């Protein structure tokens, strides 16, 4: 007997006659091709014919690579390629039923580490590589599913990123110093605006050259993503929140740097409003500027209002400024932080040479 081990992971969708399946369920099969009979096309019988009970439909592509994502889910064949798998079972379309497959071949199928229960289905995560598999970060996001990770190699990526509500992890391979998302002054560089939760993670990027009225580098609306190990630099807001703006969201920022971002009115680094309770941990705010051409300026680094409570732990505020331009003689408030209504909690933070300079 010649045995070829193949691992297939599949997201199965509910069929009307498959009451045992959840809406999305992963089944992990180990399949042994049994060549004990003379011809692979011969009719196996008796004890040689190994039958197995299996669910539903396996969709697969008739072309390699060894890992393929289709609209239906993921196929993994790390030992035998997808192409060989399809050729072995005579697949000519994009799907074949397990039952038909078993009728054609003598197989033993063992379901292993398995499908989750109906109460808590297990979803197999995939890793997508940029640019090895996808030329742009956005293309990888568009192809991803909840639970997936996108790994980005070093380089500068000139694009605007939108997560579209997906619970995915987008991380760089080599850190923010070598992996840059450049908005090219064409709009908000990174946007979370589709109810993303803490399960949506952005990790290890420089985000630069965003330009927008509110939230130039990053805009978060009614979402609560996890942002860590990022550098937001040289972003320009025509109104508020040059580095980041949060509206009705509860994101967390960990080990992030906001450097030399400029807002025309409020929040050179960040602007928070409408119940945006943000947790800042080990973040650095350096050289950010709120400079209002038509009135007072607020919050050289951070400006928060409308019941948006802020918690800062182990953060540094250095050389941030709030000031009107030379044509205005009014005031400025909060060289580092301006809070209008919300509660601010500061633990183990340092403030150095920040200034609110009236003209």
C-alpha positions in Angstrom: 0.0 0.0 0.0 1.3 3.4 -1.0 0.1 6.1 1.3 0.2 9.9 0.6 -0.9 12.0 3.5 -2.8 15.2 2.6 -4.2 17.7 5.1 -7.3 19.6 3.8 -8.8 22.4 5.8 -12.2 23.7 4.6 -14.7 26.2 5.6 -18.0 24.5 4.9 -21.2 26.4 4.4 -24.6 25.1 5.7 -26.6 23.0 3.3 -30.3 22.4 3.8 -29.8 18.7 4.4 -26.7 19.1 6.6 -28.2 19.9 10.0 -25.0 18.9 11.7 -23.0 21.7 10.2 -22.8 25.2 11.5 -22.8 28.2 9.2 -19.1 28.1 9.1 -17.2 25.0 10.2 -13.7 23.8 9.6 -13.1 20.1 9.2 -9.5 18.9 9.1 -9.0 15.6 7.2 -6.1 13.3 7.0 -6.5 11.3 3.8 -4.6 8.3 2.7 -4.7 7.3 -0.9 -4.9 3.5 -0.9 -3.4 1.9 -4.0 -3.9 -1.7 -2.8 -5.8 -2.7 -5.9 -4.2 -3.1 -9.3 -5.7 -0.1 -11.1 -6.6 3.2 -9.6 -9.7 3.1 -11.7 -10.6 -0.4 -10.8 -13.6 -1.2 -8.6 -12.5 -1.9 -5.0 -14.6 -4.4 -3.1 -14.8 -6.2 0.2 -12.4 -5.2 3.0 -10.2 -3.3 0.5 -13.0 -0.8 0.0 -12.6 1.8 2.8 -15.5 4.0 3.2 -15.8 7.1 5.4 -18.5 9.4 6.5 -17.8 13.0 5.6 -19.8 16.2 5.4 -20.9 18.3 2.4 -18.7 19.7 -0.3 -15.0 20.3 -0.7 -14.3 23.1 -3.0 -10.9 23.2 -4.5 -8.9 24.7 -7.4 -7.5 22.6 -10.2 -4.3 24.6 -10.1 -1.5 24.8 -7.6 -0.2 26.6 -5.3 -0.1 24.4 -2.3 -2.4 26.8 -0.5 -5.3 28.5 -2.2 -8.1 30.7 -1.0 -11.3 30.8 -3.0 -14.6 32.5 -2.2 -15.5 29.4 -0.2 -12.5 29.2 2.0 -9.0 27.7 2.4 -7.4 24.5 1.1 -4.1 23.4 2.5 -2.1 20.6 1.0 1.4 20.9 2.4 2.5 17.3 1.3 0.6 16.8 -2.0 -0.2 20.0 -4.0 -3.7 21.0 -4.7 -3.1 20.3 -8.4 -2.1 16.7 -7.6 -5.0 16.3 -5.3 -7.5 17.4 -8.0 -5.8 15.3 -10.6 -5.8 12.3 -8.4 -9.6 12.5 -7.9 -10.4 13.6 -11.4 -11.8 17.0 -10.4 -12.8 19.0 -13.5 -14.7 21.8 -12.0 -14.4 23.9 -8.9 -16.1 21.4 -6.5 -16.7 17.8 -6.0 -18.7 16.0 -3.3 -16.8 13.9 -0.8 -19.2 11.1 -1.4 -18.5 11.0 -5.1 -14.8 11.1 -4.4 -15.1 8.1 -2.1 -17.0 6.2 -4.7 -14.2 6.7 -7.2 -11.3 5.8 -4.9 -10.6 3.5 -2.1 -9.9 5.9 0.8 -9.7 6.1 4.4 -10.7 9.5 5.8 -10.1 10.3 9.4 -11.5 13.5 10.8 -8.9 15.0 13.1 -8.7 18.0 15.4 -11.7 18.9 14.0 -14.8 20.7 13.5 -15.9 22.8 16.3 -19.2 22.3 18.0 -22.3 24.2 16.8 -22.0 26.5 19.8 -18.4 27.6 19.1 -17.2 26.8 15.5 -13.4 26.7 14.9 -12.2 28.8 12.0 -8.8 28.0 10.5 -6.7 31.1 10.1 -4.6 31.7 7.0 -1.4 33.8 6.5 -1.3 36.1 3.4 2.0 37.5 2.3 2.6 41.0 0.8 4.1 41.4 -1.8 4.9 37.7 -2.3 1.2 36.7 -2.8 -0.5 40.0 -3.1 1.0 43.1 -4.7 -0.6 45.6 -2.2 -1.7 45.6 1.4 -5.2 46.5 0.3 -5.4 43.5 -2.1 -4.5 41.2 0.8 -7.1 42.8 3.1 -9.7 42.3 0.4 -8.9 38.6 0.1 -8.7 37.9 3.8 -11.2 36.4 6.1 -11.8 36.9 9.9 -8.9 35.4 11.9 -6.4 35.7 9.1 -3.0 37.4 9.4 -1.4 39.5 6.7 2.4 39.6 6.8 4.0 42.6 5.0 7.7 42.5 3.9 9.9 45.6 4.2 9.2 48.4 1.8 7.2 51.6 1.1 3.6 50.9 0.1 1.9 53.9 -1.5 -1.7 53.3 -0.8 -4.7 54.1 1.4 -5.7 51.3 3.7 -9.3 50.3 4.6 -10.1 47.3 6.9 -13.9 47.0 6.1 -14.8 45.5 9.4 -12.5 42.4 9.2 -11.1 40.9 12.3 -7.6 40.3 11.0 -4.1 41.0 12.0 -2.0 43.2 9.7 1.6 43.2 10.8 5.0 44.0 9.3 7.7 41.4 9.1 10.6 43.7 10.1 9.0 46.5 12.1 7.9 50.1 11.5 11.4 51.4 10.7 11.4 49.3 7.5 7.7 49.1 6.6 6.0 52.2 5.5 2.4 53.0 4.4 2.5 56.3 2.6 -0.7 58.1 1.9 0.9 60.5 -0.6 -1.3 63.4 0.7 -4.3 61.8 -1.1 -6.5 61.2 2.0 -6.5 59.3 5.3 -3.8 56.8 5.2 -5.4 54.1 7.4 -9.1 54.0 8.2 -11.2 51.9 10.6 -14.9 52.8 10.0 -16.8 49.5 9.9 -17.3 48.5 13.5 -13.8 46.9 13.8 -13.2 45.5 17.3 -10.0 44.8 19.3 -9.6 41.6 17.1 -8.6 43.9 14.3 -4.9 44.5 14.8 -2.4 46.9 13.1 1.2 46.1 14.2 4.5 47.5 13.2 4.1 50.2 10.4 5.1 53.8 9.8 2.1 55.7 8.7 2.9 58.9 6.9 1.8 61.7 4.6 -1.9 61.4 5.2 -3.9 64.5 4.5 -7.5 65.0 5.4 -9.8 67.4 7.3 -10.1 65.1 10.3 -7.8 62.1 10.9 -5.0 62.4 8.3 -2.8 59.5 9.3 -5.5 57.4 10.9 -9.3 57.8 11.2 -11.3 55.6 13.6 -15.1 55.9 13.5 -17.3 53.7 15.7 -14.6 51.2 15.9 -12.1 49.9 18.5 -9.0 48.4 16.8 -5.8 47.4 18.4 -2.8 49.5 17.2 0.7 48.7 18.4 4.3 49.4 17.4 3.4 52.0 14.9 4.9 55.4 14.0 2.6 58.1 12.8 4.7 60.9 11.2 4.4 63.9 9.0 0.6 63.8 8.6 -1.4 67.0 8.0 -5.0 67.6 9.1 -6.8 70.6 7.7 -8.9 70.7 10.9 -8.3 68.1 13.7 -6.3 65.0 14.5 -3.3 65.0 12.2 -1.9 61.7 13.5 -5.1 60.1 14.4 -8.8 61.0 15.0 -11.2 58.9 16.9 -15.0 59.4 16.9 -17.2 57.2 19.1 -14.5 54.5 19.3 -12.5 52.7 22.0 -9.2 51.8 20.4 -5.9 51.1 22.2 -2.5 52.3 21.2 0.6 50.5 22.5 4.2 51.4 21.9 3.3 53.9 19.2 5.1 57.1 18.3 3.4 60.3 17.0 6.0 62.6 15.5 5.8 66.0 13.8 2.2 65.8 12.8 0.4 69.1 12.2 -3.3 70.0 12.7 -4.8 73.3 11.7 -6.9 73.6 14.8 -6.9 70.8 17.4 -4.9 67.7 18.3 -1.6 67.8 16.4 -1.0 64.1 17.2 -4.6 62.9 18.1 -8.1 64.2 18.4 -10.8 62.3 20.3 -14.5 63.1 20.5 -18.0 61.6 21.2 -17.3 59.0 23.9 -14.0 57.9 22.5 -12.3 56.3 25.5 -8.8 55.5 24.4 -6.0 53.6 26.2 -2.5 54.8 25.5 0.4 52.6 26.7 4.1 53.4 26.3 3.4 56.0 23.5 5.7 58.9 22.5 4.4 62.2 21.4 7.1 64.4 19.9 7.1 67.6 18.0 3.5 67.7 17.1 1.7 71.0 16.4 -1.8 72.4 16.6 -1.7 75.7 14.8 -5.0 77.5 14.1 -5.1 80.1 11.4 -8.5 81.5 12.4 -8.8 81.2 16.2 -7.4 79.5 19.3 -5.4 76.3 19.0 -5.9 73.3 21.3 -3.8 70.3 22.2 -0.4 70.3 20.6 -0.3 66.5 21.0 -3.7 65.4 22.2 -7.1 67.1 22.2 -10.1 65.3 23.7 -13.7 66.4 24.3 -17.3 65.2 24.4 -16.9 62.7 27.2 -13.9 61.0 25.7 -11.9 59.7 28.7 -8.2 59.1 28.2 -5.8 56.8 30.0 -2.1 57.4 29.5 0.4 54.9 31.1 4.1 55.3 30.6 3.8 57.9 27.9 6.2 60.7 26.9 5.3 64.2 25.7 8.2 66.2 24.3 8.3 69.5 22.4 4.6 69.6 21.4 3.1 73.0 20.7 -0.3 74.6 20.5 -0.2 78.1 18.9 -2.0 80.3 16.4 -0.1 81.4 13.4 1.6 84.7 13.1 -1.5 86.4 11.7 -3.6 85.8 14.9 -3.2 87.4 18.3 -5.5 85.1 20.3 -4.6 82.2 22.6 -3.6 78.6 22.7 -4.4 75.9 25.2 -2.7 72.6 26.1 0.8 72.5 24.6 0.8 68.7 25.3 -2.8 67.7 26.2 -6.1 69.6 26.2 -9.2 67.9 27.8 -12.5 69.6 27.5 -15.0 67.5 29.6 -13.4 64.1 29.6 -11.4 62.5 32.4 -7.7 62.1 31.9 -5.6 59.6 33.8 -1.8 59.9 33.7 0.4 57.2 35.2 4.2 57.4 35.0 4.2 59.9 32.2 6.8 62.6 31.4 6.3 66.1 30.0 9.2 68.0 28.6 9.3 71.4 26.8 5.7 71.4 25.6 4.2 74.9 25.1 0.9 76.7 24.5 2.0 80.0 23.0 -0.4 82.8 22.5 0.6 85.5 20.0 
